[in-house]
Amino acid sequence: MPVPASEANESIRRFVRARRGLTWTAQDMAEYAALLEVWTLAVRSEDTDVVVVEAA
């Protein structure tokens, strides 16, 4: 089961903050891509309610 999207998002935030002002290496970019994949899977797996708003 995927991690919660909020947890995945926080992992991305921590990762980016730790590299603020630095040039990213190829390894950094690969790790970031992996974190984004985890986040994407988490968001897609969470139950969401879709609200349809009709124009008046």
C-alpha positions in Angstrom: 0.0 0.0 0.0 1.4 3.4 -0.9 2.4 6.0 1.7 -0.1 8.8 2.3 0.2 11.6 -0.2 0.9 14.1 2.6 3.9 12.0 3.8 5.2 11.7 0.2 4.8 15.4 -0.2 6.7 16.1 3.0 9.6 13.8 1.8 9.8 15.9 -1.3 9.8 19.2 0.7 12.6 17.9 3.0 14.6 16.7 0.0 14.4 20.1 -1.8 15.0 22.1 1.3 18.2 20.1 2.0 19.5 21.1 -1.4 18.4 24.7 -1.5 21.1 26.8 -3.2 23.0 23.8 -4.4 23.5 22.5 -7.9 21.7 19.1 -8.2 23.7 16.1 -9.3 22.4 13.4 -11.6 21.9 11.3 -8.4 19.8 14.1 -6.8 17.6 14.4 -9.9 17.1 10.6 -10.0 16.2 10.6 -6.3 13.8 13.5 -6.8 12.2 11.6 -9.7 11.7 8.6 -7.5 10.1 10.7 -4.8 7.7 12.2 -7.4 6.8 8.7 -8.5 5.9 7.8 -4.9 3.9 10.9 -4.5 2.0 10.3 -7.8 1.1 6.8 -6.8 0.0 8.0 -3.4 -2.2 10.7 -4.9 -3.8 8.3 -7.4 -4.5 5.7 -4.7 -6.2 8.0 -2.3 -10.0 8.2 -2.3 -11.1 11.6 -3.5 -14.5 13.1 -3.8 -15.2 14.8 -7.1 -17.4 17.8 -6.8 -19.2 18.9 -9.9 -20.3 22.5 -9.9 -22.8 23.5 -12.6 -23.0 27.1 -13.8 -26.2 28.9 -12.9 
